Amino acid sequence: MVKLSGEPGKSSMKFSAEKGFDQFKQKFSLTSSEAAAFLRALAEEIEAGGAVSIAYGEVSISVNAAPPIELEVELEEGELEIEMKLKARA
């Protein structure tokens, strides 16, 4: 399980009793070392295969990821944005 640290920011979620989280979105502000540690742990979890789990405090979410992993890189107004999508196995 990959543990997030740092300062949580804006969040939103949708939850159903049958499926759990339908949608979860949380922004975090991390130091450089916190971000690097998170990315290393995430890389290890993805490379190991199986479920990818991320936790912050008492909240954890996971997905049994299926290839391919989608990566989007965007540079806009001097800000680099990197988005990764891990889709659940069918």
C-alpha positions as protocol buffer text, in pm:
chain_id: "A"
residue {
  index: 1
  type: MET
  ca { x: 0 y: 0 z: 0 }
}
residue {
  index: 2
  type: VAL
  ca { x: 132 y: 342 z: -99 }
}
residue {
  index: 3
  type: LYS
  ca { x: 94 y: 599 z: 179 }
}
residue {
  index: 4
  type: LEU
  ca { x: 38 y: 963 z: 96 }
}
residue {
  index: 5
  type: SER
  ca { x: 176 y: 1234 z: 321 }
}
residue {
  index: 6
  type: GLY
  ca { x: 167 y: 1608 z: 283 }
}
residue {
  index: 7
  type: GLU
  ca { x: -111 y: 1858 z: 320 }
}
residue {
  index: 8
  type: PRO
  ca { x: -453 y: 1758 z: 183 }
}
residue {
  index: 9
  type: GLY
  ca { x: -643 y: 2017 z: -16 }
}
residue {
  index: 10
  type: LYS
  ca { x: -971 y: 2024 z: -204 }
}
residue {
  index: 11
  type: SER
  ca { x: -1157 y: 1692 z: -224 }
}
residue {
  index: 12
  type: SER
  ca { x: -1473 y: 1542 z: -369 }
}
residue {
  index: 13
  type: MET
  ca { x: -1621 y: 1192 z: -362 }
}
residue {
  index: 14
  type: LYS
  ca { x: -1922 y: 983 z: -454 }
}
residue {
  index: 15
  type: PHE
  ca { x: -1998 y: 673 z: -252 }
}
residue {
  index: 16
  type: SER
  ca { x: -2249 y: 391 z: -292 }
}
residue {
  index: 17
  type: ALA
  ca { x: -2327 y: 117 z: -39 }
}
residue {
  index: 18
  type: GLU
  ca { x: -2294 y: -154 z: -306 }
}
residue {
  index: 19
  type: LYS
  ca { x: -1963 y: -55 z: -468 }
}
residue {
  index: 20
  type: GLY
  ca { x: -1792 y: 174 z: -216 }
}
residue {
  index: 21
  type: PHE
  ca { x: -1625 y: 474 z: -379 }
}
residue {
  index: 22
  type: ASP
  ca { x: -1769 y: 549 z: -723 }
}
residue {
  index: 23
  type: GLN
  ca { x: -1554 y: 858 z: -748 }
}
residue {
  index: 24
  type: PHE
  ca { x: -1281 y: 1000 z: -526 }
}
residue {
  index: 25
  type: LYS
  ca { x: -1069 y: 1309 z: -591 }
}
residue {
  index: 26
  type: GLN
  ca { x: -822 y: 1467 z: -349 }
}
residue {
  index: 27
  type: LYS
  ca { x: -547 y: 1720 z: -408 }
}
residue {
  index: 28
  type: PHE
  ca { x: -229 y: 1720 z: -197 }
}
residue {
  index: 29
  type: SER
  ca { x: 62 y: 1958 z: -150 }
}
residue {
  index: 30
  type: LEU
  ca { x: 386 y: 1763 z: -102 }
}
residue {
  index: 31
  type: THR
  ca { x: 748 y: 1851 z: -45 }
}
residue {
  index: 32
  type: SER
  ca { x: 994 y: 1733 z: -309 }
}
residue {
  index: 33
  type: SER
  ca { x: 1106 y: 1443 z: -88 }
}
residue {
  index: 34
  type: GLU
  ca { x: 744 y: 1342 z: -10 }
}
residue {
  index: 35
  type: ALA
  ca { x: 656 y: 1345 z: -381 }
}
residue {
  index: 36
  type: ALA
  ca { x: 966 y: 1141 z: -471 }
}
residue {
  index: 37
  type: ALA
  ca { x: 893 y: 884 z: -198 }
}
residue {
  index: 38
  type: PHE
  ca { x: 530 y: 855 z: -315 }
}
residue {
  index: 39
  type: LEU
  ca { x: 634 y: 805 z: -679 }
}
residue {
  index: 40
  type: ARG
  ca { x: 894 y: 541 z: -586 }
}
residue {
  index: 41
  type: ALA
  ca { x: 640 y: 347 z: -377 }
}
residue {
  index: 42
  type: LEU
  ca { x: 378 y: 378 z: -653 }
}
residue {
  index: 43
  type: ALA
  ca { x: 625 y: 251 z: -913 }
}
residue {
  index: 44
  type: GLU
  ca { x: 707 y: -53 z: -696 }
}
residue {
  index: 45
  type: GLU
  ca { x: 338 y: -132 z: -648 }
}
residue {
  index: 46
  type: ILE
  ca { x: 262 y: -104 z: -1021 }
}
residue {
  index: 47
  type: GLU
  ca { x: 564 y: -315 z: -1114 }
}
residue {
  index: 48
  type: ALA
  ca { x: 464 y: -588 z: -866 }
}
residue {
  index: 49
  type: GLY
  ca { x: 130 y: -632 z: -1045 }
}
residue {
  index: 50
  type: GLY
  ca { x: -202 y: -693 z: -877 }
}
residue {
  index: 51
  type: ALA
  ca { x: -384 y: -426 z: -682 }
}
residue {
  index: 52
  type: VAL
  ca { x: -250 y: -73 z: -653 }
}
residue {
  index: 53
  type: SER
  ca { x: -358 y: 78 z: -320 }
}
residue {
  index: 54
  type: ILE
  ca { x: -314 y: 435 z: -200 }
}
residue {
  index: 55
  type: ALA
  ca { x: -389 y: 548 z: 156 }
}
residue {
  index: 56
  type: TYR
  ca { x: -405 y: 874 z: 346 }
}
residue {
  index: 57
  type: GLY
  ca { x: -498 y: 853 z: 712 }
}
residue {
  index: 58
  type: GLU
  ca { x: -799 y: 624 z: 750 }
}
residue {
  index: 59
  type: VAL
  ca { x: -900 y: 641 z: 380 }
}
residue {
  index: 60
  type: SER
  ca { x: -761 y: 393 z: 127 }
}
residue {
  index: 61
  type: ILE
  ca { x: -854 y: 322 z: -233 }
}
residue {
  index: 62
  type: SER
  ca { x: -733 y: 47 z: -462 }
}
residue {
  index: 63
  type: VAL
  ca { x: -770 y: -85 z: -813 }
}
residue {
  index: 64
  type: ASN
  ca { x: -654 y: -411 z: -968 }
}
residue {
  index: 65
  type: ALA
  ca { x: -490 y: -236 z: -1261 }
}
residue {
  index: 66
  type: ALA
  ca { x: -489 y: -373 z: -1615 }
}
residue {
  index: 67
  type: PRO
  ca { x: -247 y: -264 z: -1887 }
}
residue {
  index: 68
  type: PRO
  ca { x: -205 y: -36 z: -2063 }
}
residue {
  index: 69
  type: ILE
  ca { x: -146 y: 244 z: -1815 }
}
residue {
  index: 70
  type: GLU
  ca { x: -237 y: 579 z: -1967 }
}
residue {
  index: 71
  type: LEU
  ca { x: -6 y: 873 z: -1904 }
}
residue {
  index: 72
  type: GLU
  ca { x: -77 y: 1231 z: -2006 }
}
residue {
  index: 73
  type: VAL
  ca { x: 187 y: 1503 z: -1989 }
}
residue {
  index: 74
  type: GLU
  ca { x: 85 y: 1865 z: -2033 }
}
residue {
  index: 75
  type: LEU
  ca { x: 275 y: 2193 z: -2011 }
}
residue {
  index: 76
  type: GLU
  ca { x: 57 y: 2500 z: -1985 }
}
residue {
  index: 77
  type: GLU
  ca { x: 152 y: 2849 z: -1867 }
}
residue {
  index: 78
  type: GLY
  ca { x: 476 y: 2725 z: -1709 }
}
residue {
  index: 79
  type: GLU
  ca { x: 304 y: 2444 z: -1516 }
}
residue {
  index: 80
  type: LEU
  ca { x: 384 y: 2078 z: -1587 }
}
residue {
  index: 81
  type: GLU
  ca { x: 93 y: 1842 z: -1524 }
}
residue {
  index: 82
  type: ILE
  ca { x: 135 y: 1464 z: -1524 }
}
residue {
  index: 83
  type: GLU
  ca { x: -176 y: 1245 z: -1505 }
}
residue {
  index: 84
  type: MET
  ca { x: -174 y: 867 z: -1483 }
}
residue {
  index: 85
  type: LYS
  ca { x: -478 y: 644 z: -1534 }
}
residue {
  index: 86
  type: LEU
  ca { x: -489 y: 292 z: -1396 }
}
residue {
  index: 87
  type: LYS
  ca { x: -799 y: 114 z: -1526 }
}
residue {
  index: 88
  type: ALA
  ca { x: -952 y: -175 z: -1331 }
}
residue {
  index: 89
  type: ARG
  ca { x: -938 y: -523 z: -1478 }
}
residue {
  index: 90
  type: ALA
  ca { x: -1269 y: -635 z: -1622 }
}
